[in-house]
Amino acid sequence: MAIDGRPLISGAGIAGLTLAICLKEYGEDPVVVEQSPELPDQGYMMDFYGSGWDVADRMGLVDKLRALRYPIDKLQFVNSEGKPYTSVPIKRMKRALNGKYVYVRRPDLLRILYERAKALGVEVRFGTEVTDLRERVTHVDVMFDDSSTGEYALVFGADGVHSGIRQVMFGDESQFARFLGAYVAAFHVEDHDLPFRRTAQIHEEPNRVAFYYPLSERSLDATFVFRLDEVDVPPDHQLSFVRRAFKGAGWIAEALLEAYKGKAPLYFDTLTQIAIPRWSRGRVTLLGDACGCLSLLAGQGSHMAMAGAYLLAQELRRYDGNHSAAFAAYEAMMKPEIARRQEDAAAFAKIFIPTTQSKPWVRKLVTKTVFNPLLLPLTMGAFGSKSILESDED
Ligand SMILES: Cc1cc2nc3c(=O)[nH]c(=O)nc-3n(C[C@H](O)[C@H](O)[C@H](O)COP(=O)(O)OP(=O)(O)OC[C@H]3O[C@@H](n4cnc5c(N)ncnc54)[C@H](O)[C@@H]3O)c2cc1C
């Protein structure tokens, strides 16, 4: 063991579980606290490749990812009647990424990581969160919401875009949040009779875009992204807010939102990035979306969360538990990579959702061009297909 005491990780998400696994494999004894009462069983669909793939490969998890099966052979851009105008075989995506590509739902990735963490004996405490931290010379005193306390050698804030650890250490989120002018909402629908033939679909209209992913013949995941000014939306208004934003939308948007049985979307948030000048202070550091949220438009938030966690653990081992040196090296490696991707995603946000001025024929031409088999490897290059671990010596 290189770290002098137990490390505490706040957040059993993609970054937190990856870090816990890596630290445990290096002989440390991390404990993870997670706000939610259990792992989620529903969530949004993601593209998985690049740095995330590379980390999963090094953790021996690629076979589990490949074993996930969704009935999706094609990605299609469809018009208001559901008629495709651009069709991309998934095999073409795989070829462009040398076979290192899968669709994965966030809950599936979490389950795969959690099972590995449990098999290694990592302690995960659900329904628990940190309320306060006090840094001492040799450790951090931590207070939890159940009034218990603990002494930890290091504390890692892997608790997502609205990180509680970041709030305690660095202050209010509003200082670091960059609103990209849109909202995101995700849904899961069972027992539908909508016509999906092994095809993921994207339907775009001025100021709104919908993504549909079949999971079985009768169930699907949907993600809606829509442009609106930032307003306060209480949880019990989120569903009506999304329904209003998609009123009159083409294809199946309105039918799906009507068919949705939940009281609120599975996921609802503003499209926001987090840019924070320092990621670490003393014995505490941040990782994943907590310090470098890219937004879904980068298409690689989970990859960078896993890569950051992996590199952070590696630096702690390289510096034999000297956290100051390890945190500085981790930040020096990751921060420029995150900043560059954030700039790209913020620029993409301006064109990703059509405006009322957008010309449909131009957008059709662009989608056909960027998914052309010859250009697709270049397109994916702009979305992080090259792993940031490729130059790594280990
Ligand atoms: C709709 C959508 C689509 C996306 N698509 C893609 C994609 O195609 N490809 C891709 O790579 N990325 C995608 N992303 C981004 C990706 O999901 C995130 O970047 C990634 O989940 C970040 O991982 P994380 O571990 O930092 O945070 P999270 O996965 O958000 O995990 C944070 C964890 O911390 C917990 N937590 C929160 N607060 C506290 C607290 N106070 N105390 C304890 N625990 C707490 C949360 O419950 C959660 O379990 C998408 C995101 C969205 C919203």
The ligand as a MOL file (V3000), in Angstrom:
LIG
                    3D

  0  0  0     0  0            999 V3000
M  V30 BEGIN CTAB
M  V30 COUNTS 53 58 0 0 0
M  V30 BEGIN ATOM
M  V30 1 C -28.0840 12.0570 -22.2530 0
M  V30 2 C -26.5900 11.8590 -22.1480 0
M  V30 3 C -25.9250 11.1550 -23.1280 0
M  V30 4 C -24.5390 10.9450 -23.0310 0
M  V30 5 N -23.9180 10.2530 -24.0190 0
M  V30 6 C -22.6100 9.9700 -23.9030 0
M  V30 7 C -21.9560 9.1960 -24.9060 0
M  V30 8 O -22.5410 8.8100 -25.9330 0
M  V30 9 N -20.6420 8.8650 -24.7020 0
M  V30 10 C -19.9680 9.2750 -23.5840 0
M  V30 11 O -18.8060 8.9050 -23.4170 0
M  V30 12 N -20.5460 10.0610 -22.6540 0
M  V30 13 C -21.8460 10.4180 -22.7830 0
M  V30 14 N -22.4580 11.2000 -21.8290 0
M  V30 15 C -21.6590 11.7660 -20.7290 0
M  V30 16 C -21.3900 10.7650 -19.5910 0
M  V30 17 O -22.5930 10.1430 -19.1730 0
M  V30 18 C -20.7580 11.4900 -18.4160 0
M  V30 19 O -19.6930 12.2660 -18.8520 0
M  V30 20 C -20.2830 10.4680 -17.3640 0
M  V30 21 O -21.3930 9.7960 -16.8180 0
M  V30 22 C -19.4810 11.1520 -16.2600 0
M  V30 23 O -19.1290 10.1950 -15.2860 0
M  V30 24 P -18.9550 10.6220 -13.7510 0
M  V30 25 O -18.6500 9.3640 -13.0350 0
M  V30 26 O -18.0340 11.7650 -13.6510 0
M  V30 27 O -20.3740 11.1680 -13.3200 0
M  V30 28 P -21.7250 10.3720 -13.2050 0
M  V30 29 O -21.7730 9.2370 -14.1530 0
M  V30 30 O -22.7940 11.4050 -13.2710 0
M  V30 31 O -21.6880 9.7460 -11.7290 0
M  V30 32 C -21.7170 10.5500 -10.5900 0
M  V30 33 C -22.2150 9.6970 -9.4260 0
M  V30 34 O -22.1420 10.4550 -8.2220 0
M  V30 35 C -23.3680 10.3360 -7.5170 0
M  V30 36 N -23.5180 11.5420 -6.6890 0
M  V30 37 C -23.9440 12.7610 -7.0830 0
M  V30 38 N -23.8890 13.6210 -6.0490 0
M  V30 39 C -23.4230 12.9150 -4.9890 0
M  V30 40 C -23.1310 13.2500 -3.6420 0
M  V30 41 N -23.3240 14.4960 -3.1820 0
M  V30 42 N -22.6510 12.2780 -2.8360 0
M  V30 43 C -22.4660 11.0030 -3.2930 0
M  V30 44 N -22.7290 10.6400 -4.5600 0
M  V30 45 C -23.1920 11.5820 -5.3920 0
M  V30 46 C -24.4100 10.1650 -8.5930 0
M  V30 47 O -25.5860 9.5520 -8.0920 0
M  V30 48 C -23.6630 9.2660 -9.5840 0
M  V30 49 O -23.7870 7.9120 -9.2390 0
M  V30 50 C -23.8190 11.4600 -21.9260 0
M  V30 51 C -24.4880 12.1930 -20.9310 0
M  V30 52 C -25.8590 12.3940 -21.0460 0
M  V30 53 C -26.5590 13.1810 -19.9680 0
M  V30 END ATOM
M  V30 BEGIN BOND
M  V30 1 1 1 2
M  V30 2 1 2 3
M  V30 3 2 2 52
M  V30 4 2 3 4
M  V30 5 1 4 5
M  V30 6 1 4 50
M  V30 7 2 5 6
M  V30 8 1 6 7
M  V30 9 1 6 13
M  V30 10 2 7 8
M  V30 11 1 7 9
M  V30 12 1 9 10
M  V30 13 2 10 11
M  V30 14 1 10 12
M  V30 15 2 12 13
M  V30 16 1 13 14
M  V30 17 1 14 15
M  V30 18 1 14 50
M  V30 19 1 15 16
M  V30 20 1 16 17
M  V30 21 1 16 18
M  V30 22 1 18 19
M  V30 23 1 18 20
M  V30 24 1 20 21
M  V30 25 1 20 22
M  V30 26 1 22 23
M  V30 27 1 23 24
M  V30 28 2 24 25
M  V30 29 1 24 26
M  V30 30 1 24 27
M  V30 31 1 27 28
M  V30 32 2 28 29
M  V30 33 1 28 30
M  V30 34 1 28 31
M  V30 35 1 31 32
M  V30 36 1 32 33
M  V30 37 1 33 34
M  V30 38 1 33 48
M  V30 39 1 34 35
M  V30 40 1 35 36
M  V30 41 1 35 46
M  V30 42 1 36 37
M  V30 43 1 36 45
M  V30 44 2 37 38
M  V30 45 1 38 39
M  V30 46 1 39 40
M  V30 47 2 39 45
M  V30 48 1 40 41
M  V30 49 2 40 42
M  V30 50 1 42 43
M  V30 51 2 43 44
M  V30 52 1 44 45
M  V30 53 1 46 47
M  V30 54 1 46 48
M  V30 55 1 48 49
M  V30 56 2 50 51
M  V30 57 1 51 52
M  V30 58 1 52 53
M  V30 END BOND
M  V30 END CTAB
M  END
